[in-house]
Structures are given as C-alpha cells and as structure tokens.
Amino acid sequence: MVDYAQYAMWGIPLWAFLLDCIIGDPRTGWHPVVLIGNTISFFENILYFKSESNIKKFFFGTLTVIAVLGFVTGIGTIILLIAYLGGVWGHVIINTVMLYICITPRSLAEAGAEIAKLLRTKNLETARFKLSWIVGRDTQDLDESEITRGAIETIAENTVDGIIAPIFYFILFGPLGALIYR
C-alpha cells in the first residue's frame, strides 16, 4: 500500500510555495511575522535599556535577542506539539502553514510587476513612490534606470531573505528553523 503521507511530507516546501502563490501574504496585524515584530518591540522595551555604554548595549541587545528567539521557539514548539496530535496529516498541514508564513514569493512578484508596469507607462513618480516601499533608501530623485536597478536589487536580495533562506532552514531544521530565521 502506498503511504501518501510520506510523499506529502517531502512536498511541504512545494505546498507552502503553492499556498503563497494562491493566497499571498495576508495583510493583517495577526500575521505571524507582524506578531514576531511586535514581540521584538515588546522585549526591546522591557530589556533593552538606553545606555551610553557599548558593553551595556551589547548585553541588553543580546538578552533581547535571546528572549525573542526563546519566545518564538516556545510558541512554535507548542503549535508543533498540537500538530502531532493530528497525526501525519496534521503534521503536514501545520508544517506547510508554518513554512507558508515564512516565505514571500507572491508579494515579491507583485511588487516587481507593479514597478515594471509603472516604468513601461513612464509613470516615474509613482514608480519612485512604490519603490520606496521595498527599499531602504531615498527614491525621490531616481531616474528610470536607477528605479529599475533598485527594484531588481531589492527583489533579488529579498528572494534570498524571503524564499530561499526560509526553505533552506526548513529543510535543515524543520518548521522551527524557518520560523526562527524569519
């Protein structure tokens, strides 16, 4: 008898990728990556004291990172323990969803396509504005080639950060690896 669950488990990165292509990145305050950002802010406010001393900054910064990683790992572990109660298919579904929230192929494709469309229609002002959403630099004075270069560089970098690296860490360490990386 064929064990389809084993095939489904090996396909988790593909299932997560397809899920993201179909649904995309939900824009909500309850998105896990947003919640992780809120967790970082919470622990920064509690643990990271403003100080002139570099040693204190390093110590409290390290403490903040450890607290955030511990919290995210704990929540992820609880979710995985609940998933295991659902058997192999519960495991496959939860692992797929956990990886899905860590990757961003559709968002990257949409951002790139939108900027490309604006450049084709010579709408440089709006292209500069949309580019400013995905880059960390001033875009107000960029010409068409600089907008193009900025979009390509950012999408290439974010392909590594938002797709390749989470899948890599998922393959090495499972869903917690992807979640902690993210």
N, C-alpha and C positions, 0 to 999 in steps of 0.2 A: 504494500500500500504506500502511496506517495504521501510524504509529510509536507504539505503545502506551507505549513507554518515556518519550517526551516527556510524555504525559499523566500517567504515574506520577510523574515528577519534580515536576510542578506540584502534585500531590496530596500531597507529603511531609508538610506540616502536618496534613492530614486523616488520613493513615495513622498518623502519630505520635499524634494525638489518639485515634483508634480503638484503637490498641495500648494506650495508657494506660487507656482505658475498659475494655478486656477484661482486661488483665493487672494493671494498677495499679502502684503504686510498690513494687518489690521491697524487702523489709526485710532487708538483708544488709550486712555490713561491706564487701562488694565493690561496692556500688552506687557508680557514678562520682561522685555528689555527696558521698558519705561519703569516698571516696578524695581528692577535692579538699579537703575539710575536713581530712583527715589531712595532706595536702601543706601546707596553710596552717600547721598546727601545727608540722610539721617545719621549715619555713623560719622561722617565728617563733622557734623555739628556737635556731636557728643564727644568724639575722641580727638579730633584734630584741632589743637589749640593754636591760636595765632601767637607766634613767638619770633623773636629776632634770632634765636639760637638755631643754627642749622642742625645741630645734634637733636634738639627737641623736635624740630620739624620732621626730621627723618624718623625718629622714634614714633611720634604720633601718626605720621603718614603710614608707616609700616603697620602699626596697630590697626589703623582704619582698614587697610587692605586685607589684613588677616580676618578682621571681623566680618567684612563684606563677603569674602570668599567662604568663610565658615557658615555664614547665614544662608547664602545661595546654595552651597553644597548640602546643608541640612534640609532645606526645603525640597531640593531636587531629590535627595535620598528618600524623603517621606513619600513624594509622588511616585518614585520608582517602586518602593515597597508596596504601595497600594496597587500599582500596575501589576505586580507579580501575583497578586491575589486573583487577577483576571486571567491567569494562565498565559500561555504563549501568545495568544492573540491580544490580550490586554497589554502585554509587554511590547508587542509590535506596534500597537496603536499609540501608546504613550511615548515610546521611543521616537516614533515618527513625528508626533506633535512637538516633542521637545526639540528635535532637530529642526523642524519647520520654523519654530520661533527664533532659531539662531541664524537662519540664512535669509538672504535678501535678493534673490535673482530678479524677481519681477520688479521690485522698486528700482533697482539699478537700471534695468532695461527701459522702464517707463521714463526715468529721469533723462537718460541719454536720448531716447527717441523724441522727447519733448523739446530738448535743446536743439537737436538736429532739425526738427521741423521749423523751429523759430529761425534758425540760421538759413534754411532754404528759402523762407519767406522774407529774409532780410530784416527781421524784427530784432535788431541787436539789443535794443533797450530791455525788452522782456527777456531775451536770452541771457543778458548780463544778470538780471534780477533772479531768474531761475537758477543760474549757475551759482549765485551767491548762497543758495540753499544747500548746496552739496560740496562747496569748497570752503576752506578756512582763510580766504584772502579777499582783499578788496577787488571787486569786479567792475566798478563804475566806469573805468577808463579803458577797458579791454576792447581790442578790435576783434574782427571776426576770427582770425587765425588764433588769437590768444584765447578766445572763448572756446574754440574747438579743442585746442591743446589742453586747456583746463578741464574740460569735460572728459576728454579721453584719459588724462592722467588720473582724475578722481575715480572714474569708473573702473579703470584698471586696478588702482590701489584698493578700492572697495570690493572688487571681485575677490581679491585675496582675503581681505578682512571679513567680508560678509558671506562668502560662499566656500572658498577653498579651505581656509583655516578651520572654520567650524566643522566641516565634513572630515578633515584630517584628524582633528582632535576627537571627533565622534568615533572614527574608525579605531584610533589608538586607545581611547579611554571610555568609550560609550557616551551616553547622553550627558552625563555629568561633565565629561571633558569638553564637550561643545558648549554647554551652559556656562561653565567656569571661564572658558576662553572668551565668550561673548561678554 
